[in-house]
């Protein structure tokens, strides 16, 4: 059986907010979004 990769257009990412989420955005979410074409939607606890 052969499987095809998922082709998500958006991904929701929830984190603690503040400087932690700022760093996650800079070093993970933005580079991933640029490389994959998948939009990363950010959410926090508030």
PDB file with SEQRES, HELIX, SHEET and CRYST1 records, atoms N, CA, C and O in Angstrom:
SEQRES   1 A   46  UNK UNK UNK UNK UNK UNK UNK UNK UNK UNK UNK UNK UNK          
SEQRES   2 A   46  UNK UNK UNK UNK UNK UNK UNK UNK UNK UNK UNK UNK UNK          
SEQRES   3 A   46  UNK UNK UNK UNK UNK UNK UNK UNK UNK UNK UNK UNK UNK          
SEQRES   4 A   46  UNK UNK UNK UNK UNK UNK UNK                                  
HELIX    1 AA1 UNK A   18  UNK A   24  1                                   7    
HELIX    2 AA2 UNK A   25  UNK A   29  3                                   5    
HELIX    3 AA3 UNK A   30  UNK A   36  1                                   7    
SHEET    1 AA1 2 UNK A  10  UNK A  14  0                                        
SHEET    2 AA1 2 UNK A  39  UNK A  43  1                                        
CRYST1    1.000    1.000    1.000  90.00  90.00  90.00 P 1           1          
ATOM      1  N   UNK A   1       0.847  -1.170   0.000  1.00  0.00           N  
ATOM      2  CA  UNK A   1       0.000   0.000   0.000  1.00  0.00           C  
ATOM      3  C   UNK A   1       0.897   1.239   0.000  1.00  0.00           C  
ATOM      4  O   UNK A   1       1.873   1.295   0.747  1.00  0.00           O  
ATOM      5  N   UNK A   2       0.576   2.215  -0.820  1.00  0.00           N  
ATOM      6  CA  UNK A   2       1.364   3.430  -0.941  1.00  0.00           C  
ATOM      7  C   UNK A   2       0.563   4.604  -0.382  1.00  0.00           C  
ATOM      8  O   UNK A   2      -0.629   4.744  -0.656  1.00  0.00           O  
ATOM      9  N   UNK A   3       1.231   5.440   0.400  1.00  0.00           N  
ATOM     10  CA  UNK A   3       0.579   6.591   0.995  1.00  0.00           C  
ATOM     11  C   UNK A   3       1.152   7.873   0.424  1.00  0.00           C  
ATOM     12  O   UNK A   3       2.340   7.944   0.109  1.00  0.00           O  
ATOM     13  N   UNK A   4       0.316   8.878   0.291  1.00  0.00           N  
ATOM     14  CA  UNK A   4       0.750  10.200  -0.154  1.00  0.00           C  
ATOM     15  C   UNK A   4       0.940  11.096   1.070  1.00  0.00           C  
ATOM     16  O   UNK A   4       0.247  10.923   2.073  1.00  0.00           O  
ATOM     17  N   UNK A   5       1.862  12.043   1.001  1.00  0.00           N  
ATOM     18  CA  UNK A   5       2.059  12.950   2.133  1.00  0.00           C  
ATOM     19  C   UNK A   5       0.857  13.883   2.297  1.00  0.00           C  
ATOM     20  O   UNK A   5       0.170  14.207   1.329  1.00  0.00           O  
ATOM     21  N   UNK A   6       0.620  14.300   3.523  1.00  0.00           N  
ATOM     22  CA  UNK A   6      -0.437  15.280   3.784  1.00  0.00           C  
ATOM     23  C   UNK A   6       0.001  16.624   3.219  1.00  0.00           C  
ATOM     24  O   UNK A   6       1.178  16.976   3.288  1.00  0.00           O  
ATOM     25  N   UNK A   7      -0.918  17.355   2.675  1.00  0.00           N  
ATOM     26  CA  UNK A   7      -0.606  18.642   2.074  1.00  0.00           C  
ATOM     27  C   UNK A   7      -1.396  19.746   2.779  1.00  0.00           C  
ATOM     28  O   UNK A   7      -2.275  20.369   2.184  1.00  0.00           O  
ATOM     29  N   UNK A   8      -1.079  19.974   4.024  1.00  0.00           N  
ATOM     30  CA  UNK A   8      -1.784  20.995   4.800  1.00  0.00           C  
ATOM     31  C   UNK A   8      -1.429  22.385   4.287  1.00  0.00           C  
ATOM     32  O   UNK A   8      -0.282  22.643   3.924  1.00  0.00           O  
ATOM     33  N   UNK A   9      -2.405  23.271   4.259  1.00  0.00           N  
ATOM     34  CA  UNK A   9      -2.159  24.652   3.874  1.00  0.00           C  
ATOM     35  C   UNK A   9      -1.917  25.517   5.104  1.00  0.00           C  
ATOM     36  O   UNK A   9      -1.188  26.506   5.031  1.00  0.00           O  
ATOM     37  N   UNK A  10      -2.522  25.155   6.234  1.00  0.00           N  
ATOM     38  CA  UNK A  10      -2.372  25.895   7.488  1.00  0.00           C  
ATOM     39  C   UNK A  10      -2.074  24.920   8.618  1.00  0.00           C  
ATOM     40  O   UNK A  10      -2.495  23.764   8.591  1.00  0.00           O  
ATOM     41  N   UNK A  11      -1.338  25.410   9.613  1.00  0.00           N  
ATOM     42  CA  UNK A  11      -1.073  24.618  10.808  1.00  0.00           C  
ATOM     43  C   UNK A  11      -1.242  25.538  12.022  1.00  0.00           C  
ATOM     44  O   UNK A  11      -0.706  26.646  12.046  1.00  0.00           O  
ATOM     45  N   UNK A  12      -1.988  25.074  13.023  1.00  0.00           N  
ATOM     46  CA  UNK A  12      -2.164  25.846  14.242  1.00  0.00           C  
ATOM     47  C   UNK A  12      -1.071  25.453  15.228  1.00  0.00           C  
ATOM     48  O   UNK A  12      -0.882  24.266  15.498  1.00  0.00           O  
ATOM     49  N   UNK A  13      -0.350  26.431  15.769  1.00  0.00           N  
ATOM     50  CA  UNK A  13       0.704  26.193  16.734  1.00  0.00           C  
ATOM     51  C   UNK A  13       0.354  26.948  18.008  1.00  0.00           C  
ATOM     52  O   UNK A  13       0.215  28.171  17.989  1.00  0.00           O  
ATOM     53  N   UNK A  14       0.210  26.229  19.109  1.00  0.00           N  
ATOM     54  CA  UNK A  14      -0.131  26.831  20.394  1.00  0.00           C  
ATOM     55  C   UNK A  14       1.066  26.730  21.326  1.00  0.00           C  
ATOM     56  O   UNK A  14       1.675  25.668  21.453  1.00  0.00           O  
ATOM     57  N   UNK A  15       1.396  27.824  21.968  1.00  0.00           N  
ATOM     58  CA  UNK A  15       2.546  27.853  22.871  1.00  0.00           C  
ATOM     59  C   UNK A  15       2.205  28.719  24.079  1.00  0.00           C  
ATOM     60  O   UNK A  15       1.068  29.163  24.240  1.00  0.00           O  
ATOM     61  N   UNK A  16       3.211  28.953  24.926  1.00  0.00           N  
ATOM     62  CA  UNK A  16       3.019  29.706  26.166  1.00  0.00           C  
ATOM     63  C   UNK A  16       2.980  31.206  25.969  1.00  0.00           C  
ATOM     64  O   UNK A  16       2.626  31.933  26.897  1.00  0.00           O  
ATOM     65  N   UNK A  17       3.330  31.689  24.799  1.00  0.00           N  
ATOM     66  CA  UNK A  17       3.330  33.120  24.544  1.00  0.00           C  
ATOM     67  C   UNK A  17       4.631  33.769  24.997  1.00  0.00           C  
ATOM     68  O   UNK A  17       5.576  33.078  25.378  1.00  0.00           O  
ATOM     69  N   UNK A  18       4.675  35.081  24.955  1.00  0.00           N  
ATOM     70  CA  UNK A  18       5.835  35.835  25.422  1.00  0.00           C  
ATOM     71  C   UNK A  18       7.096  35.550  24.621  1.00  0.00           C  
ATOM     72  O   UNK A  18       7.043  35.255  23.427  1.00  0.00           O  
ATOM     73  N   UNK A  19       8.239  35.645  25.310  1.00  0.00           N  
ATOM     74  CA  UNK A  19       9.520  35.465  24.636  1.00  0.00           C  
ATOM     75  C   UNK A  19       9.729  34.034  24.155  1.00  0.00           C  
ATOM     76  O   UNK A  19      10.446  33.803  23.181  1.00  0.00           O  
ATOM     77  N   UNK A  20       9.105  33.069  24.835  1.00  0.00           N  
ATOM     78  CA  UNK A  20       9.209  31.671  24.387  1.00  0.00           C  
ATOM     79  C   UNK A  20       8.604  31.517  23.006  1.00  0.00           C  
ATOM     80  O   UNK A  20       9.227  30.943  22.113  1.00  0.00           O  
ATOM     81  N   UNK A  21       7.400  32.024  22.825  1.00  0.00           N  
ATOM     82  CA  UNK A  21       6.744  31.901  21.529  1.00  0.00           C  
ATOM     83  C   UNK A  21       7.429  32.769  20.481  1.00  0.00           C  
ATOM     84  O   UNK A  21       7.463  32.404  19.305  1.00  0.00           O  
ATOM     85  N   UNK A  22       7.972  33.904  20.886  1.00  0.00           N  
ATOM     86  CA  UNK A  22       8.731  34.734  19.944  1.00  0.00           C  
ATOM     87  C   UNK A  22       9.906  33.952  19.370  1.00  0.00           C  
ATOM     88  O   UNK A  22      10.144  33.983  18.163  1.00  0.00           O  
ATOM     89  N   UNK A  23      10.642  33.249  20.233  1.00  0.00           N  
ATOM     90  CA  UNK A  23      11.784  32.451  19.786  1.00  0.00           C  
ATOM     91  C   UNK A  23      11.333  31.280  18.920  1.00  0.00           C  
ATOM     92  O   UNK A  23      11.970  30.976  17.911  1.00  0.00           O  
ATOM     93  N   UNK A  24      10.245  30.621  19.300  1.00  0.00           N  
ATOM     94  CA  UNK A  24       9.730  29.506  18.498  1.00  0.00           C  
ATOM     95  C   UNK A  24       9.311  29.995  17.116  1.00  0.00           C  
ATOM     96  O   UNK A  24       9.509  29.303  16.118  1.00  0.00           O  
ATOM     97  N   UNK A  25       8.744  31.166  17.065  1.00  0.00           N  
ATOM     98  CA  UNK A  25       8.342  31.740  15.779  1.00  0.00           C  
ATOM     99  C   UNK A  25       9.561  32.023  14.910  1.00  0.00           C  
ATOM    100  O   UNK A  25       9.593  31.668  13.732  1.00  0.00           O  
ATOM    101  N   UNK A  26      10.561  32.665  15.500  1.00  0.00           N  
ATOM    102  CA  UNK A  26      11.760  33.048  14.745  1.00  0.00           C  
ATOM    103  C   UNK A  26      12.572  31.849  14.258  1.00  0.00           C  
ATOM    104  O   UNK A  26      13.025  31.822  13.113  1.00  0.00           O  
ATOM    105  N   UNK A  27      12.754  30.856  15.137  1.00  0.00           N  
ATOM    106  CA  UNK A  27      13.677  29.766  14.829  1.00  0.00           C  
ATOM    107  C   UNK A  27      13.011  28.483  14.329  1.00  0.00           C  
ATOM    108  O   UNK A  27      13.699  27.578  13.856  1.00  0.00           O  
ATOM    109  N   UNK A  28      11.702  28.393  14.425  1.00  0.00           N  
ATOM    110  CA  UNK A  28      11.013  27.189  13.953  1.00  0.00           C  
ATOM    111  C   UNK A  28       9.874  27.515  12.989  1.00  0.00           C  
ATOM    112  O   UNK A  28       9.894  27.075  11.840  1.00  0.00           O  
ATOM    113  N   UNK A  29       8.890  28.273  13.440  1.00  0.00           N  
ATOM    114  CA  UNK A  29       7.674  28.476  12.655  1.00  0.00           C  
ATOM    115  C   UNK A  29       7.936  29.221  11.345  1.00  0.00           C  
ATOM    116  O   UNK A  29       7.499  28.775  10.285  1.00  0.00           O  
ATOM    117  N   UNK A  30       8.640  30.345  11.408  1.00  0.00           N  
ATOM    118  CA  UNK A  30       8.895  31.113  10.182  1.00  0.00           C  
ATOM    119  C   UNK A  30       9.743  30.331   9.179  1.00  0.00           C  
ATOM    120  O   UNK A  30       9.379  30.276   8.004  1.00  0.00           O  
ATOM    121  N   UNK A  31      10.871  29.716   9.597  1.00  0.00           N  
ATOM    122  CA  UNK A  31      11.639  28.927   8.627  1.00  0.00           C  
ATOM    123  C   UNK A  31      10.839  27.754   8.041  1.00  0.00           C  
ATOM    124  O   UNK A  31      10.938  27.472   6.847  1.00  0.00           O  
ATOM    125  N   UNK A  32      10.056  27.078   8.872  1.00  0.00           N  
ATOM    126  CA  UNK A  32       9.234  25.973   8.389  1.00  0.00           C  
ATOM    127  C   UNK A  32       8.219  26.463   7.376  1.00  0.00           C  
ATOM    128  O   UNK A  32       8.019  25.836   6.335  1.00  0.00           O  
ATOM    129  N   UNK A  33       7.578  27.580   7.676  1.00  0.00           N  
ATOM    130  CA  UNK A  33       6.577  28.139   6.778  1.00  0.00           C  
ATOM    131  C   UNK A  33       7.187  28.509   5.428  1.00  0.00           C  
ATOM    132  O   UNK A  33       6.601  28.226   4.383  1.00  0.00           O  
ATOM    133  N   UNK A  34       8.350  29.134   5.445  1.00  0.00           N  
ATOM    134  CA  UNK A  34       9.017  29.500   4.195  1.00  0.00           C  
ATOM    135  C   UNK A  34       9.417  28.269   3.383  1.00  0.00           C  
ATOM    136  O   UNK A  34       9.268  28.254   2.161  1.00  0.00           O  
ATOM    137  N   UNK A  35       9.918  27.251   4.052  1.00  0.00           N  
ATOM    138  CA  UNK A  35      10.389  26.050   3.357  1.00  0.00           C  
ATOM    139  C   UNK A  35       9.248  25.189   2.822  1.00  0.00           C  
ATOM    140  O   UNK A  35       9.375  24.564   1.769  1.00  0.00           O  
ATOM    141  N   UNK A  36       8.135  25.159   3.550  1.00  0.00           N  
ATOM    142  CA  UNK A  36       7.053  24.236   3.196  1.00  0.00           C  
ATOM    143  C   UNK A  36       5.884  24.891   2.466  1.00  0.00           C  
ATOM    144  O   UNK A  36       5.118  24.215   1.779  1.00  0.00           O  
ATOM    145  N   UNK A  37       5.750  26.211   2.617  1.00  0.00           N  
ATOM    146  CA  UNK A  37       4.588  26.891   2.050  1.00  0.00           C  
ATOM    147  C   UNK A  37       3.348  26.759   2.914  1.00  0.00           C  
ATOM    148  O   UNK A  37       2.263  27.180   2.514  1.00  0.00           O  
ATOM    149  N   UNK A  38       3.502  26.171   4.106  1.00  0.00           N  
ATOM    150  CA  UNK A  38       2.391  25.996   5.041  1.00  0.00           C  
ATOM    151  C   UNK A  38       2.333  27.196   5.975  1.00  0.00           C  
ATOM    152  O   UNK A  38       3.334  27.530   6.609  1.00  0.00           O  
ATOM    153  N   UNK A  39       1.192  27.841   6.069  1.00  0.00           N  
ATOM    154  CA  UNK A  39       1.019  28.975   6.973  1.00  0.00           C  
ATOM    155  C   UNK A  39       0.933  28.460   8.403  1.00  0.00           C  
ATOM    156  O   UNK A  39       0.216  27.498   8.678  1.00  0.00           O  
ATOM    157  N   UNK A  40       1.665  29.099   9.314  1.00  0.00           N  
ATOM    158  CA  UNK A  40       1.635  28.737  10.727  1.00  0.00           C  
ATOM    159  C   UNK A  40       0.780  29.773  11.447  1.00  0.00           C  
ATOM    160  O   UNK A  40       1.147  30.946  11.520  1.00  0.00           O  
ATOM    161  N   UNK A  41      -0.351  29.340  11.975  1.00  0.00           N  
ATOM    162  CA  UNK A  41      -1.247  30.212  12.730  1.00  0.00           C  
ATOM    163  C   UNK A  41      -0.860  30.106  14.196  1.00  0.00           C  
ATOM    164  O   UNK A  41      -0.804  29.002  14.739  1.00  0.00           O  
ATOM    165  N   UNK A  42      -0.595  31.218  14.837  1.00  0.00           N  
ATOM    166  CA  UNK A  42      -0.118  31.238  16.231  1.00  0.00           C  
ATOM    167  C   UNK A  42      -1.278  31.429  17.206  1.00  0.00           C  
ATOM    168  O   UNK A  42      -2.202  32.199  16.947  1.00  0.00           O  
ATOM    169  N   UNK A  43      -1.214  30.720  18.324  1.00  0.00           N  
ATOM    170  CA  UNK A  43      -2.196  30.881  19.409  1.00  0.00           C  
ATOM    171  C   UNK A  43      -1.431  30.788  20.716  1.00  0.00           C  
ATOM    172  O   UNK A  43      -0.414  30.099  20.808  1.00  0.00           O  
ATOM    173  N   UNK A  44      -1.928  31.485  21.721  1.00  0.00           N  
ATOM    174  CA  UNK A  44      -1.309  31.463  23.041  1.00  0.00           C  
ATOM    175  C   UNK A  44      -2.362  31.172  24.097  1.00  0.00           C  
ATOM    176  O   UNK A  44      -3.533  30.968  23.776  1.00  0.00           O  
ATOM    177  N   UNK A  45      -1.948  31.153  25.348  1.00  0.00           N  
ATOM    178  CA  UNK A  45      -2.860  30.772  26.415  1.00  0.00           C  
ATOM    179  C   UNK A  45      -3.896  31.844  26.770  1.00  0.00           C  
ATOM    180  O   UNK A  45      -4.869  31.546  27.464  1.00  0.00           O  
ATOM    181  N   UNK A  46      -3.708  33.075  26.311  1.00  0.00           N  
ATOM    182  CA  UNK A  46      -4.643  34.129  26.715  1.00  0.00           C  
ATOM    183  C   UNK A  46      -5.721  34.385  25.689  1.00  0.00           C  
ATOM    184  O   UNK A  46      -6.578  35.244  25.894  1.00  0.00           O  
TER     185      UNK A  46                                                      
END                                                                             
